[in-house]
């Protein structure tokens, strides 16, 4: 089965970056999200290259305090670019959702050199940001796992053929398995970057493609792993206090001010 090369992934991230710029946004950086960040063997040629794109608010919108930009642009090849005002994204970091935090650990990104300070400051402090709130991390993992569990057999327009054929969406189960692994390794003290890289990549990829598993087995695994995540979270919270790293909040304030200064310097 063919796989995308590192060069082709980076090229598509660059294409997404250029698309966002073409829409008229002042782009800070565009970062790979999703399965290509979880290990070379999690994805295959069927996997999309999706990205998150951090942008600066337009001058007029900033002055008039308009709603910050946040939407998903769907490319012609059905790849997705999540375009979001960087100020909103900083708040997303605080919620500790892996899907947002992971861009700090990706090997694929395109940066606007004008905002190199912004990106450098985030990446330099990525481990502090990733551990901003221990309870939020576990709550997000469990919440995501339960969402995937509920979606396992749900018919969506994009999955109706797969559900009709197999009775379930293997992609949802693969996420549940990955999240359970992440939580266990995170609780064992492994680095965030290492936790993102699954130790069972080929297995997760095969599950994602509904290979070598039937509906009955999928239901058992999905229930087993979601219940395990809930148990691990509850046990941790009984034995460990919540910790919130306040210096991360000061860092975000500093980054916000410096980023806007950089932008306004060329606008005014």
C-alpha positions, -999 to +999 in steps of 0.1 A: +000+000+000+015+034-010+021+061+015+026+098+012+062+109+015+073+135+040+080+158+011+045+154-003+029+160+031+049+192+036+040+203+001+003+200+008+007+219+041+023+247+020-006+245-004-030+250+025-010+279+038-012+296+004-049+289+001-055+307+034-034+336+023-053+337-010-085+341+011-071+374+023-059+364+058-027+374+076-014+340+083+009+332+112+014+296+104-002+265+090+002+232+109-005+196+101-032+179+122-045+144+124-032+109+117+001+118+101+012+131+134+006+098+152+033+077+134+043+069+098+022+036+098-010+050+111-018+067+078-018+055+042-026+068+008-063+071+017-055+095+045-062+132+040-037+159+048-057+183+071-043+214+087-049+241+113-041+276+102-036+304+128-044+339+115-043+375+128-076+394+130-081+420+102-075+455+113-111+466+109-124+436+127-100+441+155-110+478+159-147+470+157-144+440+181-160+417+156-164+380+161-130+363+157-124+342+126-131+305+130-142+282+102-132+252+082-123+256+046-129+225+025-104+221-004-113+207-038-098+174-028-119+173+004-089+181+026-097+205+055-081+237+067-093+249+101-087+287+099-088+302+133-079+336+149-048+329+170-064+345+200-091+319+200-065+292+195-046+302+226-078+297+245-082+263+228-048+253+242-061+259+277-089+233+271-061+208+264-078+191+235-052+168+218-064+178+184-054+214+191-023+208+212-007+184+188+002+211+163+030+222+187+046+188+182+041+182+145+070+179+121+050+196+093+044+233+093+047+265+072+055+296+091+052+333+081+087+345+090+071+378+101+056+359+130+085+336+138+086+350+174+050+338+179+056+303+167+090+300+184+075+311+217+048+285+215+070+256+204+097+264+230+071+262+257+050+234+242+055+210+271+043+236+296+013+244+274+005+207+269+005+203+307-013+235+315-042+217+332-040+180+341-077+176+348-086+193+315-064+169+296-081+138+311-116+153+307-109+160+270-095+125+263-125+109+280-149+133+263-134+126+229-135+089+235-172+090+244-180+110+213-162+084+191-181+057+209-215+073+202-204+078+166-193+042+161-225+030+144-241+064+137-248+070+100-233+102+087-234+112+050-196+105+047-199+071+064-232+057+053-216+033+028-191+020+054-218+016+080-240-003+055-211-026+046-195-033+080-221-021+106-196+004+121-170+030+113-135+017+120-121+052+121-141+060+153-128+028+169-092+036+159-095+069+176-108+053+208-079+028+208-054+056+202-069+078+229-068+050+255-032+043+247-023+080+249-040+083+283-022+053+298+012+065+286+005+101+297-004+089+332+028+068+332+048+100+327+059+097+291+065+129+272+036+144+253+054+140+220+060+103+226+024+097+237+013+111+203+033+085+184+013+052+188+031+020+196+005+000+177+004+020+144-003-008+119-031-022+141-047+012+144-045+017+107-061-016+099-089-009+124-094+025+108-099+006+075-123-019+091-098-048+085-098-080+104-126-071+128-164-075+129-192-055+144-194-076+176-157-073+183-158-036+175-186-030+201-167-050+227-134-031+222-151+003+220-169-003+253-139-018+270-116+011+261-140+039+269-148+024+303-111+020+309-105+057+302-133+067+325-118+045+353-083+058+348-095+094+350-116+088+381-087+070+399-063+098+390-085+126+402-091+109+435-054+106+441-041+138+425-050+174+429-057+197+399-028+217+388-030+248+365+003+263+353-004+300+356+029+310+338+013+296+306-015+323+309+012+350+312+029+336+282-003+337+261-008+373+271+027+382+261+024+364+228-010+381+220+004+416+226+036+410+207+018+394+177-006+423+174+022+448+177+040+430+148+008+431+127-002+467+135+033+480+128+028+473+091-009+483+090-008+517+107 
